[in-house]
Amino acid sequence: MMTVYITIRNKTIFARTVVNRIKETGCYICDDGSKIKHNPDDGAVKLAIKALKTIKEVGARCQK
């Protein structure tokens, strides 16, 4: 299991947890139910990036 957090000023704004449920196929399941295909030999950083890409950011808070 891996959990990735994004924090700003000590406040967590995004988090994603993934679990390797089916080791033979390299299928990881996220806490939101989405699935990620990942080869464990590619390393944890690549898995973390894939996990963060499953987060849907709602609205922009920055104004031009």
N, C-alpha and C positions, 0 to 999 in steps of 0.2 A: 504494500500500500504506500502511496505517496500523496502528500498534500503540499500544494503550492499556494503561498499567500502573497498578495500585493498589499503593502501597507503604506499609508501616507500619514506622517505626523503621529505615528504609533496607533493609527486606527486602520484596521483591516477593511479594505474596500472591495476586494475580490478574493475568493479562495476556491480551489478546485481540488477534489480528492479523486484519485484513480486507484482501482484495484485490479490486479491481474487475476481474472477469474478462470481463464482457459489458457494455461501456460503453453500447451502444444500449438495453439494457433496464434499466439501473440496478441490476443484480444484483451484490451483493458476496458473496464467499464467505469465511467465517471459517476460522481454523485448525483448528477442530473439525469442519468440514464443513457447518455450518449456513449458511443463506443469508439475506441481508438485502436487502430492496428499499429503495433510497435514491435520491432525486433529488440529484445533486451541487450543484444550486443551493441546497439547504437548508443546506449548510455542513458543516464537519468536526465541529463540536461535536455536532450531532444524530446524525451517523454514529457518533461515539464512544459516545454514550448507547445507541444501538441495539446496538452491539457488546457493551457491558458487560451489557446485558439478556440476552444469550445465555448468560452464565455461570451455571451452577447451583451455588449455594453449598450445601455439604454440612455439616449440623450447625451448631448454635449454640454458640458458645464462651462466651457471657456467661450468668452465672447471676443469678437474681433474688434 
